[in-house]
Amino acid sequence: MKITYDKSVDAMYIKLNENAVYKNSKKITDDVLIDYGEKGQVIGVEILSASENSLAPLSETSIPIELKASL
């Protein structure tokens, strides 16, 4: 899993699988989009207006945050 935040556009992206191939996305709310892979698996989540929609305070800079997790 890899989480990135871009302050310039206030967007966060949570990529769940580095190997998946993007095929399409679905708008869940005005600020949340889900990206799907070839076989319909969720490969990422984009959160717009992230500073208002995230559970934790965001960094002052645009830096990638890598989290490693066993799923």
Secondary structure per residue as TSV (DSSP state, phi and psi in degrees):
chain	resnum	aa	ss	phi	psi
A	1	M	-	360.0	141.7
A	2	K	E	-138.5	131.0
A	3	I	E	-116.4	129.4
A	4	T	E	-126.2	149.4
A	5	Y	E	-130.6	130.3
A	6	D	E	-114.0	105.1
A	7	K	T	-63.2	-33.1
A	8	S	T	-62.0	-27.7
A	9	V	T	-120.0	3.9
A	10	D	T	51.5	52.3
A	11	A	E	-128.3	141.2
A	12	M	E	-117.0	141.4
A	13	Y	E	-127.5	129.0
A	14	I	E	-111.3	108.4
A	15	K	E	-97.6	119.8
A	16	L	S	-87.9	-27.1
A	17	N	-	-142.2	116.5
A	18	E	T	-68.9	-24.1
A	19	N	T	-92.9	-13.1
A	20	A	-	-71.0	148.6
A	21	V	-	-101.9	124.3
A	22	Y	E	-66.3	133.4
A	23	K	E	-122.5	-43.7
A	24	N	E	-160.1	171.6
A	25	S	E	-137.3	159.7
A	26	K	E	-131.7	130.5
A	27	K	E	-80.0	117.8
A	28	I	-	-89.4	-45.6
A	29	T	S	-136.9	-176.8
A	30	D	S	-62.1	-25.7
A	31	D	S	-114.8	1.6
A	32	V	E	-130.0	126.3
A	33	L	E	-124.2	142.6
A	34	I	E	-112.0	129.7
A	35	D	E	-98.7	136.5
A	36	Y	E	-116.8	151.2
A	37	G	E	-93.3	-173.0
A	38	E	T	-57.3	-36.9
A	39	K	T	-100.1	15.5
A	40	G	S	86.1	4.7
A	41	Q	-	-77.6	146.1
A	42	V	E	-72.9	125.8
A	43	I	E	-112.8	-15.1
A	44	G	E	-171.2	161.1
A	45	V	E	-131.1	127.2
A	46	E	E	-107.0	130.4
A	47	I	E	-118.0	113.0
A	48	L	E	-87.7	158.7
A	49	S	S	50.1	45.6
A	50	A	H	-60.1	-34.2
A	51	S	H	-64.6	-24.0
A	52	E	H	-93.7	-23.4
A	53	N	H	-108.8	0.5
A	54	S	-	-96.8	161.6
A	55	L	S	-86.9	-18.0
A	56	A	S	-122.4	152.6
A	57	P	-	-61.7	144.8
A	58	L	-	-99.5	155.9
A	59	S	-	-64.2	156.5
A	60	E	S	-76.0	-13.2
A	61	T	S	-123.5	164.5
A	62	S	-	-86.9	97.4
A	63	I	-	-131.3	144.5
A	64	P	E	-75.8	141.9
A	65	I	E	-118.9	117.2
A	66	E	E	-101.7	127.8
A	67	L	-	-119.5	135.0
A	68	K	-	-107.3	128.5
A	69	A	-	-142.8	147.7
A	70	S	-	-91.9	123.6
A	71	L	-	-108.4	360.0
